[in-house]
Amino acid sequence: MSLKNDYPIQSLDLKTGLSTLKQRQKKVMALSVLSCVIFITTILSVFIQQDLVFHFLGLTKDISQLHIPLSVDQTLQSYIDQPNYLMNLFSWFGWLLLKIVVSFIGAFIVVAFLKKFRFFLVRFQSFILKFVAWLLAFVMLWSGLTYLQYDWNDNEQSAYEELVHYDRNIQQSHIFQSLQQTETAEPVKAYLLGQTALLHKPQDRDAATSYVAQLVKAERTDPNFFEYGFKSEQLWAMQHAVYGKSVTASTEKLQPRIEKAQAWSALIQKILLGISVLLLVFSIVLYALTQRFKQRVIKIERQIHLE
């Protein structure tokens, strides 16, 4: 069979059509990669959307940042100016999205660049070796961005880490020693040290239980309890971490907001799962279309070469 019999058009038109077909292949491939990135991001969003919804409503399920009330002694006043939970979460999610996009797409760019060298071009004929190279590039880019992220946040977090860090016993922490040298009210000490115990990695459950129990007792017996400047949301998170539920009046008032957050979270989860399924199907279709374009390009190029 000759080229003229298979493709009854002029050679110039055939080459022009081939160029157009390659451009379409590249566009479809770009859409496929973009769809995969959005799919991965959506899947990850399913697991973090509950925290985002809770933070958006001013709640937090886990203690991840120290709240220092205004009633503390002057020695701790310098730590009060701190970012809120929602901004921290947005920052974390932004870094996550950046790492996914840059690492996923950057790995393809690295592999494409390496294919310009004959040594890699020959070895990348194997799909397994090509995938290994892509995976290594992905890990290197992700690790580099992770290092940059933590280096970026080091200066902001170092003060808090120094304040609440301890190895085995909470009495070793800088915040405990500072509180012992001041005339801070006992409920305030319990509030700060309870958070410190829950911030410890892993959580110091024994210490946290003791301090949260002191707070619960203080709320029921201390007439000045609500003048110390405690956050009800933080008290709820501490009680939730220790008891798994609200146990005082100040935190039970948050129940309508908590139920609203849970309802929104359930709805958003369903929506994200639906979008994920659609994106998965869309990605598969685009990938199949890309492969079809690729096979057509290879077939036409072979025919041109034979001619």
Secondary structure, DSSP 8 states (H G I E B T S, - for coil): --HHHHS-S-HHHHHHHHHHHHHHHHHHHHHHHHHHHHHHHHHHHHHHHHHHHHHHTT--SS--S----TTS-GGGGGG-----HHHHHHHHHHHHHHHHHHHHHHHHHHHHHHTTSHHHHHHTTSHHHHHHHHHHHHHHHHHHHHHHHHHHHHHHHHHHHHHH--SS-GGGSHHHHHHHTS---HHHHHHHHHHHHHHSSS--HHHHHHHHHHHHHHHHH-TTGGGS---HHHHHHHHHHHHSS--SHHHHTTHHHHHHHHHHHHHHHHHHHHHHHHHHHHHHHHHHHHHHHHHHHHHHHHHHHH-
